[in-house]
C-alpha cells in the first residue's frame, strides 16, 4: 500500500493491521481547555490563560513540547509573562488541569487490542503532562503504561513533533514496523495526512471514541 489509507471512523477494517500507533490527547486522554484556563486565572496567570484559550502553540508551549525548555524554565516564563508569583507546584497544577483523565473503557480496550496487535504511543506532549498521565491516568487494576504499549514516543524526548514526517520515520525505524501493516490514530487531520504519505494506514479520530466503536 504505497500511499496509506484513511479508514472510515465508523468501521475500522483490519486490513493486515499488525501494529497500532495511538495519539494521546483526545484519542486516549480527555482535554478540558476551559478548566485549564480557569486554573491559570486562579493562580494569577491570566496572560498565560489567554494562550490556552486561543490555542496558541508558539513559544511557551511549543518549547516544552519540543524539549527545548525544562519544567523550571517553563514556570519561570509563566511568572515572567503573567507577572504572577505562583510557585512551581501551582503552575504545574494549573497546566495539568488541561487533562481530564482516561476512561476505564479505553484502558480495557487497549488490553484487548494488545492480545492481537503491537501497540505504540506517539504524542506531542511535555514532561509535566506525561508524568501526570503515567502516574494518575494510565494505572488500571495492576497495569501501567508499559503494560499497554511496547514503546512510547514523546515529542519532548525525541525533539520532533507531528506532523513532521521524521517523527513517523523514527517510530517505524526504531520499532521495526512496516508502514502498510501499521494503523495510526490521531485527532489532528494534518498528522494523519503526514503519516499516510509514508504508507501508514490512518484513522482520523473525531469524537475521542471512534477507535473504540470501530473494532
Secondary structure, DSSP 8 states (H G I E B T S, - for coil): --S--B--TT----SS--EEEE-SBTTTBEE-HHHHHHHHHHTT-HHHHHHHHTT--TTHHHHHHTT-S-HHHHHHHHHHHHT----HHHHHHHHHTTEEE--HHHHHHHHHHHTTSEEEEEE---HHHHHHIIIIIS-BTTB-HHHH-SEEEEHHHHT--TT-HHHHHHHHHHTT--GGGEEEEES-HHHHHHHHTTT-EEEE-SSS-HHHHH-
